Amino acid sequence: MKRFLPLLALFGAFALAAPAADIVDTAVSAGNFTTLVAAVKAAGLVDTLKGSGPFTVFAPTDEAFAKLPPGTVDALLKDPEKLKGILLYHVVAGKVMAADLVKLKTAKTVGGGSLTIKVTGDKVMVNNANVVKTDIVTDNGVIHVIDTVLLPKAKK
């Protein structure tokens, strides 16, 4: 029995490993993305963001959504197409970790827009949003937390 103990310990380590979570499940469990998760559901993007990806999501917190003018979130939740466009403006194809993000000047979104990335000292901004937390790794990409909702430029 003694010679099997190391083997059992090895298998036990695998059994105790936490299952990986996708972008949506990670956002849900974080607790500070309830508005974002509600918006993802309303826009019909849950299956997309649970897909294989990989995706990089610039995720606005509940506080970021609260900065929008009163009634904006409710109006967007009732307009799934517009909401979808805004949400896809927060998503970049591929897994862009913070170390790679700071080397970029722009990033193309899956919604077809372009984000401007600016690094000043240890501060990173995406458009007008501060990146407040980076590299939340999920099994289908990475989340970077931002403090402002990104709004795509109106199409002319």
Contacts in CASP RR format, 6 or more apart in sequence:
PFRMAT RR
TARGET T0000
AUTHOR 0000-0000-0000
METHOD contacts of the structure
MODEL  1
MKRFLPLLALFGAFALAAPAADIVDTAVSAGNFTTLVAAVKAAGLVDTLK
GSGPFTVFAPTDEAFAKLPPGTVDALLKDPEKLKGILLYHVVAGKVMAAD
LVKLKTAKTVGGGSLTIKVTGDKVMVNNANVVKTDIVTDNGVIHVIDTVL
LPKAKK
20 138 0 8 1.000
20 139 0 8 1.000
21 29 0 8 1.000
21 138 0 8 1.000
21 139 0 8 1.000
22 49 0 8 1.000
22 50 0 8 1.000
22 51 0 8 1.000
22 138 0 8 1.000
22 139 0 8 1.000
22 140 0 8 1.000
23 49 0 8 1.000
23 50 0 8 1.000
23 55 0 8 1.000
23 57 0 8 1.000
23 138 0 8 1.000
23 140 0 8 1.000
23 141 0 8 1.000
23 143 0 8 1.000
24 37 0 8 1.000
24 40 0 8 1.000
24 46 0 8 1.000
24 49 0 8 1.000
24 50 0 8 1.000
25 50 0 8 1.000
25 138 0 8 1.000
26 136 0 8 1.000
26 138 0 8 1.000
26 143 0 8 1.000
27 33 0 8 1.000
27 36 0 8 1.000
27 37 0 8 1.000
27 40 0 8 1.000
27 57 0 8 1.000
27 59 0 8 1.000
27 143 0 8 1.000
28 37 0 8 1.000
30 136 0 8 1.000
32 61 0 8 1.000
32 62 0 8 1.000
32 63 0 8 1.000
33 59 0 8 1.000
33 60 0 8 1.000
33 61 0 8 1.000
33 62 0 8 1.000
34 62 0 8 1.000
35 60 0 8 1.000
35 62 0 8 1.000
35 65 0 8 1.000
35 66 0 8 1.000
35 73 0 8 1.000
36 59 0 8 1.000
36 60 0 8 1.000
36 61 0 8 1.000
36 62 0 8 1.000
36 65 0 8 1.000
38 77 0 8 1.000
39 65 0 8 1.000
39 73 0 8 1.000
39 76 0 8 1.000
39 77 0 8 1.000
39 83 0 8 1.000
39 86 0 8 1.000
39 87 0 8 1.000
40 46 0 8 1.000
40 49 0 8 1.000
40 87 0 8 1.000
42 76 0 8 1.000
42 77 0 8 1.000
42 80 0 8 1.000
42 83 0 8 1.000
43 80 0 8 1.000
43 83 0 8 1.000
43 84 0 8 1.000
43 85 0 8 1.000
43 87 0 8 1.000
44 80 0 8 1.000
44 84 0 8 1.000
45 84 0 8 1.000
45 87 0 8 1.000
45 88 0 8 1.000
49 55 0 8 1.000
49 57 0 8 1.000
49 91 0 8 1.000
49 140 0 8 1.000
50 140 0 8 1.000
51 140 0 8 1.000
52 140 0 8 1.000
53 93 0 8 1.000
53 94 0 8 1.000
53 140 0 8 1.000
53 141 0 8 1.000
54 93 0 8 1.000
54 94 0 8 1.000
54 95 0 8 1.000
54 140 0 8 1.000
54 141 0 8 1.000
54 142 0 8 1.000
55 91 0 8 1.000
55 92 0 8 1.000
55 93 0 8 1.000
55 94 0 8 1.000
55 95 0 8 1.000
55 110 0 8 1.000
55 140 0 8 1.000
55 141 0 8 1.000
55 142 0 8 1.000
56 91 0 8 1.000
56 92 0 8 1.000
56 93 0 8 1.000
56 94 0 8 1.000
56 95 0 8 1.000
56 96 0 8 1.000
56 101 0 8 1.000
56 107 0 8 1.000
56 141 0 8 1.000
56 142 0 8 1.000
56 143 0 8 1.000
56 144 0 8 1.000
57 90 0 8 1.000
57 91 0 8 1.000
57 92 0 8 1.000
57 141 0 8 1.000
57 142 0 8 1.000
57 143 0 8 1.000
57 144 0 8 1.000
58 90 0 8 1.000
58 91 0 8 1.000
58 92 0 8 1.000
58 115 0 8 1.000
58 126 0 8 1.000
58 129 0 8 1.000
58 131 0 8 1.000
58 144 0 8 1.000
58 146 0 8 1.000
58 150 0 8 1.000
59 90 0 8 1.000
59 143 0 8 1.000
59 144 0 8 1.000
59 145 0 8 1.000
59 146 0 8 1.000
60 90 0 8 1.000
60 129 0 8 1.000
60 146 0 8 1.000
60 147 0 8 1.000
60 148 0 8 1.000
60 149 0 8 1.000
60 150 0 8 1.000
61 132 0 8 1.000
61 145 0 8 1.000
61 146 0 8 1.000
61 147 0 8 1.000
63 147 0 8 1.000
64 129 0 8 1.000
64 146 0 8 1.000
64 147 0 8 1.000
64 148 0 8 1.000
64 149 0 8 1.000
65 73 0 8 1.000
65 149 0 8 1.000
67 148 0 8 1.000
67 149 0 8 1.000
68 149 0 8 1.000
76 82 0 8 1.000
76 83 0 8 1.000
76 86 0 8 1.000
77 83 0 8 1.000
85 111 0 8 1.000
85 152 0 8 1.000
86 149 0 8 1.000
86 150 0 8 1.000
86 151 0 8 1.000
86 152 0 8 1.000
88 109 0 8 1.000
88 110 0 8 1.000
88 111 0 8 1.000
88 112 0 8 1.000
89 109 0 8 1.000
89 111 0 8 1.000
89 112 0 8 1.000
89 113 0 8 1.000
89 115 0 8 1.000
89 150 0 8 1.000
89 151 0 8 1.000
89 152 0 8 1.000
90 109 0 8 1.000
90 150 0 8 1.000
91 109 0 8 1.000
91 110 0 8 1.000
91 111 0 8 1.000
92 107 0 8 1.000
92 108 0 8 1.000
92 109 0 8 1.000
92 110 0 8 1.000
92 115 0 8 1.000
93 108 0 8 1.000
93 110 0 8 1.000
94 141 0 8 1.000
95 141 0 8 1.000
95 142 0 8 1.000
96 104 0 8 1.000
96 107 0 8 1.000
96 142 0 8 1.000
97 134 0 8 1.000
97 135 0 8 1.000
97 142 0 8 1.000
98 124 0 8 1.000
98 131 0 8 1.000
98 134 0 8 1.000
98 135 0 8 1.000
98 144 0 8 1.000
101 107 0 8 1.000
101 117 0 8 1.000
101 124 0 8 1.000
101 131 0 8 1.000
101 134 0 8 1.000
101 144 0 8 1.000
102 117 0 8 1.000
102 119 0 8 1.000
102 124 0 8 1.000
104 117 0 8 1.000
105 116 0 8 1.000
105 117 0 8 1.000
106 114 0 8 1.000
106 115 0 8 1.000
106 116 0 8 1.000
106 117 0 8 1.000
107 114 0 8 1.000
107 115 0 8 1.000
107 117 0 8 1.000
107 126 0 8 1.000
108 114 0 8 1.000
108 115 0 8 1.000
109 115 0 8 1.000
109 152 0 8 1.000
111 152 0 8 1.000
113 152 0 8 1.000
115 126 0 8 1.000
115 127 0 8 1.000
115 150 0 8 1.000
116 126 0 8 1.000
116 127 0 8 1.000
117 124 0 8 1.000
117 125 0 8 1.000
117 126 0 8 1.000
118 124 0 8 1.000
118 125 0 8 1.000
119 125 0 8 1.000
123 130 0 8 1.000
124 130 0 8 1.000
124 131 0 8 1.000
124 134 0 8 1.000
125 131 0 8 1.000
126 144 0 8 1.000
126 146 0 8 1.000
126 150 0 8 1.000
127 148 0 8 1.000
127 150 0 8 1.000
128 148 0 8 1.000
128 150 0 8 1.000
129 146 0 8 1.000
129 147 0 8 1.000
129 148 0 8 1.000
129 149 0 8 1.000
129 150 0 8 1.000
130 146 0 8 1.000
130 147 0 8 1.000
130 148 0 8 1.000
131 144 0 8 1.000
131 145 0 8 1.000
131 146 0 8 1.000
132 145 0 8 1.000
132 146 0 8 1.000
132 147 0 8 1.000
133 144 0 8 1.000
133 145 0 8 1.000
134 144 0 8 1.000
134 145 0 8 1.000
135 142 0 8 1.000
135 144 0 8 1.000
136 142 0 8 1.000
136 143 0 8 1.000
136 144 0 8 1.000
136 145 0 8 1.000
END
